[in-house]
Amino acid sequence: MAWIVLVLSGVLEAVWATALGRSEGFTRVGPTVVFGVAIVASMAGLAYAMRTLPVGTSYAVWVGVGATLTVAYAMVTGEESTDLVKVALLLGLVGCIVGLKLVS
């Protein structure tokens, strides 16, 4: 259960990071509200997962999932350029996250 919550918290990290960028310095209400809700839920999930999983592994997976999804979303929406090297590096991150799960 902790791993599922951890991955979902990583997804919420991508949500709050994207919302933060779209909030334009907290001047837009909608993205600011999404940011606030997502960051609280993301941190709560991370804290829950850390009750049973090691802190270092939890944090690495949380950040890895969030960073991968944030960049992937930006590439899909055209906010960031896409190239083969970036895609390969993101796949490498995913591989490392899976690897941490396998050795934990």
N, C-alpha and C positions, 0 to 999 in steps of 0.2 A: 504493500500500500504506500509506503514512504516513497518508493521510486516513482510511482504514478503521480503522486502529489508534487514531487520534485520537478518532474518534467512539465507538468501543467503550470507550475510556478515559473519555470523558464519561459514557457509560452507567454505568460502574463508579463514577464520582463520585456519581451519584445513589444507587447501591447503598450506598456507604459513608456518605453523608450520612443516608440513611434509617436505616441500622443504628445510626449514632451516636445518633440521637434515640431509638431503641428500646432502647439499651443501658442507659438510666437511669444515666448517669454511670459506665459500665463496671462496673455491678453485676450485669448479666445476661450470662451466659457466651456464649450463642448469638449474640446480636447483636454482642457485642464481638469474637468470632472473625470473623464476617462482615465487620465494620468493618475489622479488621486486614488480612485477606486482600485485600479490595476496595481499600483505600487503597494498599497496596503495588503491586498490579497496575495500578491507575489511574495512579499516578505513573510506573511503569515504561513504560507505554504512552505517556504524555505525553512522557517523556524520549526515547523512541524516535522519536516523530513530530517532535520538535524538532531531530532530526539533519538533516532535510531541509526542514522547513517553518519559516517565520519564527516567532520566539518569541512576538511579540505576537499574531499570527493563531492560533497553536496554543493559546495560553492563553485567548484570547477564545472560541474554538470549544469548548474543553474545559469552560470554566465555563458557557458558554451551554447546551450540551447537558445538562450535569449539573443546572444550575438549572432548566431547563425540565422535565426529567423528574422531578426531585424534587417540584416544585410540582404537576405533572400527576398524579403518583402519589398525593400527599396529597389532591388534590381527588377523585380516583376512589375512594379508600378512605374519604372522608368526614372525614378529619383536618383538612381545610381547606375553607373555603366556596368554592363555585364561582359565578362570575357572568360575565356577558358581557364585562365590561371585562378581567377577569383572563385569560380565554381569548384575547381579542384581543391583549393584551400578550404572552402566550406565543407566539402565532402570529407576532407581530412579531419576537420573539427568533429563532424558527426562520427567518424570512425573512432576518434579518441574518446568521445562520450560513451559510445557502445563498449569500447574497451574497458573503461572504468567500471561500467556495469558488470561486465564479465569477470573482472578480477575482484569485485567487492563481495 
